[in-house]
Amino acid sequence: MAGAADRWADLKPRLISAAVMIAVGVVEIVLGGWPFLVLVGALISLMIWELAAMTGKPQGGRVAIAIACLAALAILFDEGWPSVPSWWVFPFVIGAIAVTPRIQPVATSVLAAAILVAGHGLFVLRDEAGTEAILWLIGVVIASDVMGYFVGRIVGGPKFWPAISPKKTWSGTVAGWIGALGVGVLFVAMGRGEPLLIILSPIVAFAGQMGDIAESWIKRRAGVKDSSHLIPGHGGVMDRFDALTGAMVAVMVLGRIIQLPVGFGG
């Protein structure tokens, strides 16, 4: 009984935190514009701060804060002040990450770049493809995470990548794909997407899972369990939004190849 209780010990704080994040996120997505931009900027800067703090040298708190501020400026310049050539800020953030870590500077810089690109992509997706596209993306990530969490803990079985993420199982991973598939089916059934969306949904979910794996790899190298303790039941902001980062990068790549079959603008 104790083992079963321990298995679900983090469920209540996870649910409470998730409910708050979903409520705030939906409001900001619907509002769009500056409110959504500020939310994305805050999330990106916190993720960059966590990454710099995890991988940086001891007593590097001030450096981590400075890098986080650069990240926030990068997002704000990129979307808030179109007259400012914003992309010049991105290399400064990535360069600062590269020269400060005590571990894996190249991998850390790549992850920092992915976080910045994902932040840019979220605002562009909301602005150009509309509310439906953002809700589909977040729905895919949430469905994959929820299905993976419950099926992985209930069914268990062989580990997906034990050397990097000891808790992630094949059963949970596949369940995540199925959950994402269900989101695609739902959007198509509601007339909010074309049939291709059903195929793309699990692909995007897999990219999200790889984002989670990438963060797990960095955390193992840094010797930490969570990126921070900012979100009860979830750990840090990176712990909660690593999958969204991977999924958003995948959507941006797919958007360069095909026209995304979701969203109507506005």
Secondary structure, 3 states (H helix, E strand, C coil): CHHHHHHCCCHHHHHHHHHHHHHHHHHHHHHCHHHHHHHHHHHHHHHHHHHHHHHECCCCHHHHHHHHHHHHHHHHHHHCCCCCCHHHHHHHHHHHHHHCECCCHHHHHHHHHHHHHHHHHHHHHHHHCCHHHHHHHHHHHHHHHHHHHHHHHHCCCCEEECCCEEEEEHHHHHHHHHHHHHHHHHHHHCCCECCHHHHHHHHHHHHHHHHHHHHHHHHHHHCCCCCCCCECCCECHHHHHHHHHHHHHHHHHHHHHCCCCECCCC
